[in-house]
């Protein structure tokens, strides 16, 4: 990466091997992290985002972030300088990638860093910026993380063992608090009820493990579902397709 943006918007493209880790860092410009193939797991202080090819995650300027790659990935990163980056808002968001944007990123990845702003390349990049600004936000693959130490303890237990069937009352007792307090804090700090947060955790971990090639049956049982059919029904209800179709797309 250059020390400064040579143009208001630019694209980098390169492969990442399974198990690759991009260590926590930040920069002055915004970033749209996208994989044309494979799945990214992007982590920030605001939470974690699982990013399949149909989606991308927006990272505002100065947002510290790390990236984990469970399987091989064709990484595409769109960097947007200020002020357009500031117009995207101060929060990370999962965005639905359109077919047009996919093709624009593919074409832009071949351009030199110092492309002609006044020529066809500059116009192409402006169209790409307009398309990014119009993307719709999607939530199911975002896991907001709580800040309260008691909630963080519960979240850590469930992240390590997503099939844990203990009730909120049992987990609250282990965390040294009441069920009512923990339930209230979960909604206040994550925007999700405890039950919704746990279901989203299981969904996100499922997507990551399926991307690594694990069988649907194994993932379903490890996530605490009674049968693969129950798991597939949840997956289809939340993401609009079966696990196999979702990963194939």
N, C-alpha and C positions, 0 to 999 in steps of 0.2 A: 504493500500500500504506500502511496506517496504521502508525504507529510501534510500536504494541502490538496484540496480538490482542484484538479486542473480545469474542470468544467463543472457546471451546476449539477449535472447528473452523469453517472458513469456506471458501467456494468463490469463485474469480474466473473469469470466462469472457470471452474476447475473441478476435477474429481476429488472425492474424499473416500478413503478406504474404511471398511468396517472397523468400528472401535475408535475412530479418530476423535480427538478432543481439541477444541479451540478454547484455550484458557480464558478466564474472565478478563475483559478489556472494555474500553469505551472509546469514542471518538467524537469529534466536533460536529459531524454530519449524521443524518439519519440513515437507516439501512432497512431495506426490504430483503429479508433472508428467504430464499426460495430454492427448492430442489426440483429440477425437471424430472429426475428419477430418484427414488429412495425417500427416506424419511429423516428429517432433522428433529432434534430435541433441543430447544432453545430455552435457557434458564436465565432469569433476571431476578433482582430483589422483589419484583412484583409477582413472580410466580414462574411456572414453566409452561411452555407451549410445544405441542407435538405437531409437526408440520409435514403433512403428506404432499405429493405433487399437485393436488388440486387447490392447495392453499399456500399462503406465505405469512410470515410474521413481520409486523412493522416494529422497528426499534427506533425510538426518537433519539435525537442528539444527546450525548453524554449519558445514555442509559448503559450501565454495565451489563454485559451479557457473556454467556459461555454457550458453546454448541457441542452437543454429543451426537455421534452418528452411529446408530445401531447396525446398519447395513451399508453397502456401498451406495454412494450418493453422487449425483451430478449436481454440484453446488452452483447456484447462481445468486449473486449478490448485487442488488441495485443500491447505489449510494446516492443520496440526495442532499445537497447542501442547503443551508439556510439562505433565504427565508422560506422556500417551499416546504422544507422539512418541518418547520415549526407549524405550518398550516395543517399538517397531518395530526396534530395533537400531541399531548405530553405523555400518553400512555401506550403501552404495547398492545397490539391487537392482532388477532388472526384474521386474515383477509382471504376471501374466495378469489382465486386467480381465474381470469377469463381466458378463453381461447386466443383472443386478440393479444392480450398482454403476454401470454406464453410465447407467441410468435415474435412479438416486438423484442422481448428479452433475448430470444435466440438470435435475432438479427443484430441487436446492439452489442452482444458479446464479441462480435467480430470487429467492432470499430476500434480505431486507435484511441488512446486516452485523450489526446488533444484533437478531437474531431472538429470539423469546421462548423462553428455555431450558426453561421449564416447560410449554410448549404443544406443539401438533402439530409445529411446525418443529423444536423442540429434540429431539423424539423421532425425527424423520426423520434429523437429523444424527447422532444416536447410532447408529441402524441403519447409516448409511453408515460410521461409524467401525468398527463391529463387522465390517462386510463387508471393509473395507480390511485390518483386522488378520488376516483369515482368507485373504487372497489367496496363491496359490501363486507361488513364484519360478521364473523362467525365465532361462536363461543364454545362449542362442545369439547374442543381439544385444548382448552386453556384451563390450567389448574392454579387458581389463586392460592397463595400461601399465607397463612395467618402469622401474626407477629407475637401474640401472647405466648409466653413460655409454656403454659399448660396446653394450649392448642397445638403448639409446635411439637410437644411430646407425643400427643395423640396422632398427629399427622405423620410423624416419623415412624411410629409403630405400624400404622396402616400402610405406609409406603414400603416398609420392609416385608410386611405380611398382608397383602391386599385381601386374602381370603379370610382374614380374622372376622369371626362372626359375633364377637362381643357387642353388646348393646352400647348405646351412648352412655347410659347410666353406669355400666361396668367400666368403660374407658374413663369416664369422668372421675370415678372413684380412684382409679389408679393414678390419675393426674393430680389428685388432691383437691378436687372441686366438686360442685354439685352439677347434676345433669342440666338443670335450668340455666345455670350460669354459662356452661360450655355451649349449650344450644344457642343462647343469645349472642355469645361472642363469635361463634362461627358465622352467623348471618351478618353481624356487624363488620367483621374483618375480611370476609371472603365474598359476601353477597350471595352465598349459597347456604341452604340448610345443611346440617351435618350429613343427612342421608344423601342429598344431591352431591355433596362434595365427595363422599365415599364412592358413589356410583361413577362420578367423573374420573376419579383416580383410577378405578378399575378399567374404565374404557381406555384411558390414555396409556396405561401400562400394557393393556391388551394390544393396542395398535403397535406399540414399540416392539413387543415380543413377536407378533405376527410378522412384522417387517424383517425380523431376524430369521424367519423361516420356521418358527415353531408351529406344530400342528394346531388347528383350531380346538380340537378336543383337549389337548394338554393345557392350552391357555385358558379355556373355559373353566376347567376344574381348578386350576391354580388360582383363578380369580374368585373362586367361591361360588360359582354357579352350579346348580344341581345337575345340569345336563348341557351338552353342546347346543341343543335346540333353544334352550332358554337364553343362552349367551348370544346366539345368532339373532334371536328376536330382539334382544336389547340393542344389539349393534345396528340392526336394520332400522329400528325405531329412532335411534339417535342420529345416525350418520346417513340414513337413506338407502343403504345397500348392505348386502351380506359382506362378511370380512373378505372373502375371496374377490368379489367384484370391486370392493373399495380399494384393496391393494393393487388389483390389476389396473384400475383406472388411474 
